Each structure stands twice: as C-alpha cells, then as structure tokens.
Amino acid sequence: MVWKKLGQIYKMKSLHPLLRTHSSNPLPIFLKDDVFRIFFSGRDHINRSSVGFVDIDIISHKVIQECTQPLIKFGQDDSFYSHGISIGNAYQNEEKTYILFMGWNIPKGEHWRGDIGRLHLASKNQLTLDPEGIFMGIDNEDLISLSYPFVLKEEGIYKMWYGSTLTWKTENGEMLHVIKYATSADGNNWTKHGVAIPSALGIAQAFSRPTVIVQTNQYHMWYSYRSGSGTPYRIGYAKSIDGIQWETKHDDNVLDVSAEGWDSEMICYPFVFTHKDKIYMLYNGNNFGRDGFGLAVLQ
C-alpha cells in the first residue's frame, strides 16, 4: 500500500482570538456529497487550545465554510482541561455522537498532564461536555498522564486505544509514552488491558493520536511517534488480526515529510477515514499543525 499526497487542503488563518493558530488533530464528520465538516484544535496567543471547524469538499479541496468562533473552549483554571482540548475521534453510542479528547492541565510549577474527557456532538454546531468531569483519568494502570483516545465498536464491544505516559524522561532524554488498549460493553465503563503497540527506545517511544480502521479482516493503525533521536514527529503504522496484539511496520505504509514546505520538518496527528470506496488520511505538518492540514489517499 502506498499513500499519495494530495496537498495542503486547509491553510490556517486567525479565525478568532481563541483560534489564532493551528488546526491540529483534524477530525472529519460527513455532511453531504463530498463535503466534510473537519473539526480541529486551534490555539490562542498562549497556546491554549479550543475546538473550531472548517467545511471542505475533499474532492475539489474547496473551502465551503469556516467557523467564526470556537464550538467549545478550554476550561477554568481548576478544570482538567484548563490549558486545552485536543480531539480524538467521533463514535456513536445509543444514537448519540461523542468525541473523546485529551484535556491539558498545567499546574503551577509542575509538569503538564493529560486526562481524557468526552464531548457530546448534539448537532454539527454544538459541542458540550458529557460528563462535566474527567471521563477516563489516571489510576493504578495509568499513573502519570493520558492522551489522544480513539474508539470504535467492533465485534459487539467498544474498543479504545489511547496514550499513556510511563515516564517523562528516558535515558535518551525523550519521554516514554505508549499506546494502550481498553474495552467496554456500554461505551461508558472501561476495562484497561495494558500496552498495545510495542515501543523501542531510540526507534519509537513517544506515540500519539492513534487512528484505526478495519479492512480485509485486519486492524490497521496509524499514529504519530518520535524516536528519541531528536527527529520531530513522523507517522508510523501497525497491523493486527484481533486489535490486541500488534505488529509495528514503521518502514511500510508511512507518509513521510516533504522536501520543502508546510510539512517538510514534521508530519503528525493522522486521521484515516473512508469515502466512496477510497481511504483517505488527514494529517498535520510542521509545528504540530500550526499552518493547517493536508490530505492523502491510499493507492
């Protein structure tokens, strides 16, 4: 399988004081024909993230509509998402559409930390917290910090892959942040099953934002990762028969940086989805998506 880049389909501009830069973590929701509403996490002048959107025809790449203000913003100083909302994916549960997110909190004088929250997408223009507090937080399994969740319902149960920090600093100076696995019968109460994607110091040890599809009786996952060598994010790939045991294939099916331009230094935060029998990937480039996002198609 080979990915073909279709170019940068959205160039971020200042839409609102809370959405001055970045359109990170693009998440497509189908509207009609070839038009998708693509939610993203934009930032204010001190890098606190809120959720905005842009409607794009993914075939013509025409921008149909842009938001003029965030649909939901970061929380109060004492909240688990006081410094930002980084969105994961959308899934259905009892006729409701939910979007899980990583909530950023930076206590004064301490290291930042993430917990998982949940948003209810009541309409294409309305996002509300559901519940008000943390949806999945640190515990005996995840002691330090959580990140970017991805949920799908398969084989009659809800399956989640999410990030978990094991240590902020390893021997090469990079964090060890892995992708773990959890399951739920109802989409609300989760059982954690530990590490899913194998990590290796100096090769792939700082993972983020998994995206999963099931094709040809296999699970396919793409994600951002850093090696610990100082190289910025790249996009990695893993495959699995059951969604539990995974084989990493970092040299295969990978969309690499370009020779120049907006995605020449970094490529990150993939989201893979299907439309009219084709498989597409939305992704961010340099500076964690500061300048916008691009689109690729699987050949």
C-alpha positions in Angstrom: 0.0 0.0 0.0 1.3 3.5 -0.9 0.0 6.8 0.2 -0.3 9.7 -2.3 -0.2 13.2 -1.0 -3.0 15.4 -2.4 -1.6 18.6 -0.9 -2.4 21.0 1.9 -6.2 21.4 1.7 -6.5 23.9 4.5 -4.2 26.8 5.4 -4.9 28.1 8.9 -5.6 31.7 9.5 -6.7 33.7 12.5 -10.4 33.0 12.8 -11.0 34.2 16.4 -8.8 35.3 19.3 -9.1 31.7 20.6 -8.3 30.3 17.2 -5.4 32.3 16.1 -3.0 29.5 15.0 -3.0 25.7 14.5 -5.7 23.4 13.1 -4.3 20.3 14.8 -5.9 16.8 15.1 -8.3 17.2 12.1 -11.5 15.1 12.6 -13.8 14.7 9.6 -17.6 14.3 10.0 -19.6 13.7 6.8 -22.1 16.3 5.8 -23.2 15.6 2.2 -21.9 14.7 -1.2 -18.1 15.2 -0.9 -18.3 17.7 1.9 -17.0 17.0 5.4 -17.0 19.2 8.5 -13.5 18.9 9.8 -13.2 19.8 13.5 -9.7 20.8 14.8 -7.9 22.1 17.8 -6.9 25.7 17.4 -4.8 27.8 19.8 -4.8 31.3 21.4 -1.8 33.5 21.9 -0.5 31.4 24.8 -1.2 28.0 23.2 -4.4 27.1 25.0 -6.5 25.0 22.5 -10.2 25.2 21.7 -12.3 23.4 19.0 -13.1 25.0 15.7 -14.2 23.7 12.3 -14.0 24.1 8.6 -16.2 22.6 5.9 -14.3 21.3 2.9 -15.1 19.4 -0.3 -12.4 16.7 -0.1 -12.5 16.0 -3.8 -12.2 19.6 -5.1 -10.5 20.8 -1.9 -12.8 23.9 -1.9 -13.4 25.5 1.5 -17.2 25.9 1.9 -17.4 27.4 5.3 -15.2 28.3 8.3 -16.2 28.9 11.9 -16.1 32.4 13.3 -15.7 31.3 16.9 -14.9 28.0 18.8 -17.6 25.5 19.4 -16.1 24.8 22.9 -13.1 26.3 24.6 -10.6 25.3 27.3 -11.8 25.2 30.8 -11.4 27.2 34.0 -8.1 27.2 35.9 -9.2 24.4 38.2 -10.5 22.1 35.5 -8.8 19.1 33.9 -8.8 20.9 30.5 -7.7 24.3 31.7 -5.0 24.6 29.1 -6.7 23.0 26.1 -8.7 20.4 24.3 -7.1 18.1 21.8 -9.7 16.0 20.0 -9.6 12.3 19.2 -12.3 10.7 17.1 -16.1 10.5 16.9 -18.2 7.4 17.6 -21.9 6.5 18.1 -23.4 5.3 21.4 -27.2 5.0 21.9 -27.9 7.3 19.0 -25.6 10.0 20.4 -22.4 11.1 18.8 -19.4 11.5 21.1 -15.9 12.9 20.6 -13.3 12.0 23.1 -10.4 14.4 23.8 -7.2 14.9 25.7 -7.6 17.6 28.3 -4.5 19.6 29.1 -3.7 20.8 32.6 -0.5 22.6 33.7 -0.4 23.1 37.5 1.8 26.0 38.5 5.4 24.9 38.9 4.6 21.3 37.8 4.8 19.2 34.6 1.7 19.3 32.3 -0.7 16.3 32.5 -3.5 14.9 30.3 -6.8 13.3 31.2 -9.5 12.0 28.8 -12.7 13.9 28.5 -15.9 13.4 26.4 -17.9 15.8 24.3 -21.4 15.3 23.0 -21.9 16.4 19.4 -25.6 17.4 19.8 -25.6 18.9 16.3 -22.9 19.8 13.8 -22.7 23.2 15.6 -23.0 22.2 19.2 -20.4 20.6 21.5 -21.0 20.1 25.2 -19.1 18.3 28.0 -20.6 14.9 28.8 -19.8 14.2 31.6 -18.7 17.5 33.1 -15.6 15.9 34.8 -12.9 13.5 33.6 -14.2 10.6 31.5 -11.0 8.5 32.0 -8.2 9.6 34.3 -5.0 8.4 35.9 -5.3 5.3 38.1 -3.2 2.3 39.1 -2.8 1.3 35.4 -2.0 4.8 34.2 -0.1 6.7 36.8 1.1 9.8 35.1 -0.7 11.2 32.1 -3.2 10.2 29.3 -3.6 11.4 25.7 -5.5 11.1 22.4 -8.1 8.3 22.5 -9.6 6.5 19.5 -12.8 4.4 19.9 -14.7 2.1 17.6 -17.4 -0.5 18.1 -16.3 -3.9 16.7 -17.3 -7.4 17.4 -20.1 -6.2 19.6 -18.0 -4.2 22.0 -16.4 -0.7 22.2 -12.6 -0.7 21.8 -10.3 2.1 22.7 -6.7 2.8 22.0 -5.2 5.7 24.0 -1.9 7.2 25.0 -0.3 6.7 28.4 2.9 8.2 29.8 5.3 5.7 31.6 8.0 8.2 32.3 8.7 11.8 31.3 12.3 11.2 30.6 14.2 8.1 29.5 18.0 7.6 29.1 18.0 9.5 25.7 16.0 12.4 27.1 12.7 11.6 25.4 9.5 10.6 27.2 8.2 7.1 27.0 4.5 7.5 26.0 2.8 4.3 24.7 -0.5 3.3 23.2 -2.7 1.2 25.4 -5.9 -0.7 24.9 -9.3 -0.7 26.8 -12.7 -2.3 26.2 -16.3 -1.5 27.2 -19.7 -3.2 26.8 -21.6 0.1 27.1 -19.1 2.7 25.9 -19.1 4.3 29.4 -17.4 1.9 31.8 -14.0 0.7 30.6 -11.6 -2.1 31.4 -8.0 -1.4 30.7 -5.8 -4.1 29.2 -2.3 -2.5 29.2 0.1 -1.7 26.4 -1.0 -2.5 22.8 1.7 -1.1 20.5 5.3 -2.3 21.1 7.7 0.6 21.9 11.5 0.6 21.5 13.9 3.3 22.9 15.6 5.1 20.1 13.2 3.8 17.5 9.6 4.6 18.5 8.9 5.6 22.1 6.7 8.7 22.1 3.4 7.8 20.5 0.3 10.0 19.9 -3.1 10.1 18.3 -3.8 6.6 17.0 -6.3 6.2 14.2 -7.7 2.7 13.4 -9.7 1.1 10.5 -10.7 -2.5 9.9 -10.2 -3.7 6.4 -9.7 -7.2 4.9 -10.2 -8.9 8.3 -7.3 -6.9 9.8 -7.0 -3.9 12.1 -4.8 -1.1 10.7 -3.4 1.7 12.9 -1.5 4.8 12.1 -0.1 7.2 14.7 2.5 9.9 15.4 5.7 8.8 17.0 9.1 10.2 17.9 12.3 8.0 18.1 14.1 9.9 20.8 16.9 10.9 18.4 15.7 14.5 18.2 13.8 13.9 15.0 10.3 15.5 15.1 7.1 13.5 14.8 6.7 11.0 12.0 3.7 8.8 11.1 4.0 5.1 11.9 1.9 2.1 11.1 0.9 -1.2 12.8 -1.4 -4.1 12.0 -3.3 -6.7 14.0 -5.6 -9.6 13.5 -7.5 -9.0 16.7 -6.8 -5.4 17.7 -4.9 -6.7 20.8 -1.6 -8.0 19.6 0.0 -5.6 17.1 3.0 -5.8 14.7 4.7 -2.4 14.0 5.7 -1.7 10.4 7.4 1.7 10.6 9.0 1.3 7.2 5.7 0.4 5.5 2.6 2.4 4.6 4.2 5.6 6.0 3.5 9.1 4.8 6.9 10.9 5.0 7.8 14.6 5.2 8.1 16.6 2.0 11.3 18.0 0.6 10.1 21.6 1.4 7.1 23.5 2.6 4.5 23.2 5.3 5.2 19.5 6.1 8.9 19.3 5.4 10.0 19.1 9.1 7.3 17.2 10.8 4.3 15.1 9.9 1.8 14.1 12.6 -1.7 13.6 14.0 -3.1 11.4 11.3 -6.8 10.6 10.9 -7.7 7.8 8.4 -11.3 7.5 7.0 -13.2 6.1 4.0 -15.2 7.9 1.4 -16.7 6.4 -1.8 -14.5 3.3 -1.7 -11.3 5.2 -1.1 -9.2 5.5 2.0 -8.0 9.0 2.9 -5.7 10.4 5.6 -5.9 13.9 7.1 -2.7 14.9 8.7 -0.8 17.9 10.2 2.7 19.2 9.3 5.3 21.4 10.8 5.0 22.8 14.4 2.2 20.4 15.4 -0.2 21.7 12.7 0.4 25.4 13.1 -0.2 26.2 9.4 -3.1 23.8 8.6 -3.6 20.2 7.4 -3.2 18.1 4.3 -4.9 15.1 2.7 -3.5 11.9 1.3 -5.2 8.9 -0.4 -4.2 5.3 -0.2 -3.3 3.9 -3.6 
